[in-house]
Amino acid sequence: MTKQRIFALVLIFMLGVAGWYILGTASSVRSASTLYGLNNAMYTLWGRPIVQEAPSFSVKVPGTKRTRTILPASNQIKVGLDLEQRRKGLVWYPTYVSDFDATYRLINHDAVAQKLRIHFKFPSQDATYDSFKMWLDGKAELVEVNPKQGIRKIVELAPGQGMDFRITYTTRGLRQWLYKLAPKSGRVLKLDLDLTTNFKDVDFPESSLSPMLHEMTEGGTHLRWQADDLITRQNVAISMPEKLNPGPLSARMSFFAPVCLLFFFVLITAIAILRSVNIHPMHYLFVTAGFFAFHLLFAYLVDLVNIHLAFGVASLVSVGLVIAYLRHALGERFPWKIAGAGQIFYLVLFSYSFFLKGMTGLIVTIGSVITLAVLMYMTARLDWNQVFARQVTEG
């Protein structure tokens, strides 16, 4: 192979890289602009991620204006999360309904009566809360509710007296649910947080506290956080499973496309050497265009049809274009069936790996090792000196 041909192949490959970069960037920008508008609309319609903070309990320090924090003797919290994937425009959002039921045991350990200040913050001042109730020692309390300021209540406890403070409500959230265990003191006594979901694919955000119990149920997942005396700055949090959104997926596939093309170039170059088929740089150019057609079609079909249908149509068109062209351009001496299998492997399979969360790197690695093994086996007895001498003569 002459220097001129090598330079032409590099130039063709770089043209392909530039095309995919432009397509990937366009898909990213289009997705970002669409998501920005839809996110604001979805926040207004359904709410934001729920961040529920543990209530604060305090008493006034005698003779001063300062207060000191009182730790509940126990924290019993039950949460139910009911996930429902909702589509807004062309984007899927993991929305959910949250049922919150928390009981805090309060005890006055001082030798004198204390006026205990209770402050409960709502997750959001703009959210809607249904089935809201508050109990003090089992007695329902009708209190003025201001979601912006939360609930403020003062109760008097005699020396050694204990009482339960209970709050329940139902609200809606998006993407993530988080509970701040001890935002001020960093210490929690007798924690028992029981959480159930109607989905199994539970994920935990970074720096969140791992559950002590994690089991699958018939309808979802059961999680439990328990501790006698916990000192931590971590929070309890889970992320909802998200459906694939076509815009970001199309962008990632476009940015990865040069890797697929590089593998295919190596394959057909090896075939050309083994079968003594003269492949002109123009052939590589049209093959590159056939590969590019896959990502171009997919990027714009996903706006109109199901994402899997768009992938299937784009795959059929691209494979059909490339294989039909190689068969007619290079004749029967070129094994177009092997080339077709290679395109399905490198383009279709590698691209579909982006549908499988966390599997892309492994699939590409396995594909690379298989390719290396096949090429090593096929060319092990090849006289490379003769091959390059022949290529120079033909060039």
Secondary structure, 3 states (H helix, E strand, C coil): CCHHHHHHHHHHHHHHHHHHHHHHHHHHHHHHHHHHHHHHHHHHHHCCCEEEECCEEEEECCCCCCEEECCCCEEEEEEEEEEEEEEECCEEEEEEEEEEEEEEEEECCCCCCEEEEEEECCCCCCCCCEEEEEEECCEECCCCCECCCEEEEEEEECCCCEEEEEEEEEEEEECEEEEECCCCCCEEEEEEEEEEECCCCCECCCCECCCCEEEECCCCEEEEEEEEEEECCCEEEEECCCCCCHHHHHHHHHHHHHHHHHHHHHHHHHHHHHHCCCCCHHHHHHHHHHHHHHHHHHHHHCCCCCHHHHHHHHHHHHHHHHHHHHHHHHCCCCCHHHHHHHHHHHHHHHHHHHHCCCCHHHHHHHHHHHHHHHHHHHCCCCCHHHHHHHHHHHC
